[in-house]
């Protein structure tokens, strides 16, 4: 069959709908159907006119700014002094290339006393802050709050791409609000040193969004829309196996006009052409008679997005080391889209894997492994292997508890602030067992759902090689998918006379699926809703956003310089917020639970907002910060508090603080010296 690119619209519509034998009135109605629909509902089609402002993102950013407004007049506290006031890389006298040779604190990486943290992009932002406002803390805090607002807006965009379409509006709004208000972010936002986590998180989200754009250009860049019918149908195909809200209206209206159900196809086709061989998946309504040809513009967009993904991943890693894990998120997202890797996906994956390997080689080969003291990570120095194993296994559980209930927060969790697990009978081992069992059960159920809904390629099509003129599909291969509910036949060109008479398609092409056939979705998916597939993907991807960025901080792969640090939860909390947003949208879908969902969300936001504002007050000055931690980490809190009081000339109070610190940890040499 020869496809026509030009020609009048009526003839092309007639060819698309296979209505060659339909009378004048019927064919005219069928041809004018999409045009009439677009005229009547121009405001409902989002692709025709985009909104001028994203009010959800704006509202979430506004909430984030309001909650952290009281942190703008804070001082430099704790590690801020070392990273800002005593860092030579911020001064104009230091050459710019020195940023690439020194660690985060301004010490040369080749020095034996170097911390080993290589974050030149973060230090670059500190230097720009110094050039604009010197050592005034206000400017540094403003940048941190702006970065937090930007990360909130980007997470809203991520939520719209990750969550199912029917949940995206409510889910993305809840995700952004929870992320903006979560108290665990106060260390990263109110503390200037948290700039590393903020910049890494922003580059992280941007890299992931670029990869989503790359996937869309990669999978759809060869499709050219030829008619209003094809154009309308194609634009409304959803990648999450859920038809858009316009499909039901179009199907019902078209069925009344032509007495024929809309054709659907669930199959994979491979169409070799003169210029390019395209492999694609048709989901939802059939997109027959499309033209697939090479486009330099679309191809350039595809590779530009992939290049930006890699560049932004590198920028995230140069802001903080955990930023490199974004490539793992991208690969997992690509896998969940089809539950298998096609040739195009393998090409993208190979580029990502090789780029990640090069970045890791550069980071590990040219920079020494950092050394951490026993006080920073006392568990790592314990001789008992089982004690280290059970304690490190409990750390993710403890961090998850902070995300769910951020009541007790501390600037430092070292010096045995979190007691070690020394025996197998410790109750915390039972908590760890329950936590990992629930996590494993959720993952297993989601994975089984994916496998159950996965349609094997060999059942869909036995003939993978097709030509432009003919598409050969075996009757047996589509027997379980394509069945005509009018003629009760299974495939294309063997319709009964009754079917042809009822549907006015007396001349059905040999390569078209029956126009009166619809997929028996209940049979294919075993009475499961198609939406559940998108929910499963969203759950798995949200868990990946929580687990993968947190892996380097678990001490399970390698030792790090802390046991627990609230600032490292800034990025993993995005996955937690996505899960809360998904759950809220799911509750909102059930009418009898809507009031409960609203009440719970308002209560949670009020509690988180109040805790965030109060916690910002603790980070305003060093004295308040150290006093807030005396119940969690007494030796370090009292020792640092004594140093602050001594610097203010309050000698008696400083002596009292030093002696309190020695009561908890008598071997603190610096406290003995200060005393």
Secondary structure, DSSP 8 states (H G I E B T S, - for coil): ----SSS-HHHHHHHHTT-TT--HHHHHHHHHHHHHHHHHTTTT-TTTS--S--HHHHHHHHHHHHHTGGGTT----TTHIIIIIT-GGGSTTS-GGGGGTB-TTS-BTTSTT------HHHHHHHHHHHHHHTT-HHHHHHHHHHHHHHHHHHHHHHHHHHS-GGGHHHHHHHHHHHHHH-GGGHHHHHSGGGHHHHHHHHHHHHHHHHHHHHHHHHHHTTEE--SHHHHHHHHT--TTS---HHHHHHHHHHHHHHS----B--EEEEEE-SS-EEEEEE-SB--TT-EE---HHHHHHHHHHHHHHHHHHHHHHHH-GGGGGHHHHHHHHHHHHHSS--HHHHHHHHHHHHHHHHHHHHHHHSS------TTT-GGGG-S-HHHHHHHHHHHHHHHHHHHH---S--S--TTTTS----STT-HHHHHHHHHHHHHHHHHHHHHHHHHHH---HHHH-S---B-SS-----TGGGTTTEEETTT---STT---HHHHHHHT--S--TTS--TTEEE-HHHHHTT--THHHHHHHHHHHHHHHHHTTTGGGSSSSS--S-S--GGGHHHHHHHHHHHHHHHHHHHHHSGGGHHHHHHHHHHHHHHHHHHHHHHHHHTTSHHHHHHTTTTTSHHHHHHHHHHHHHHTT-HHHHHHHHHHHHHH-TT-HHHHHH-
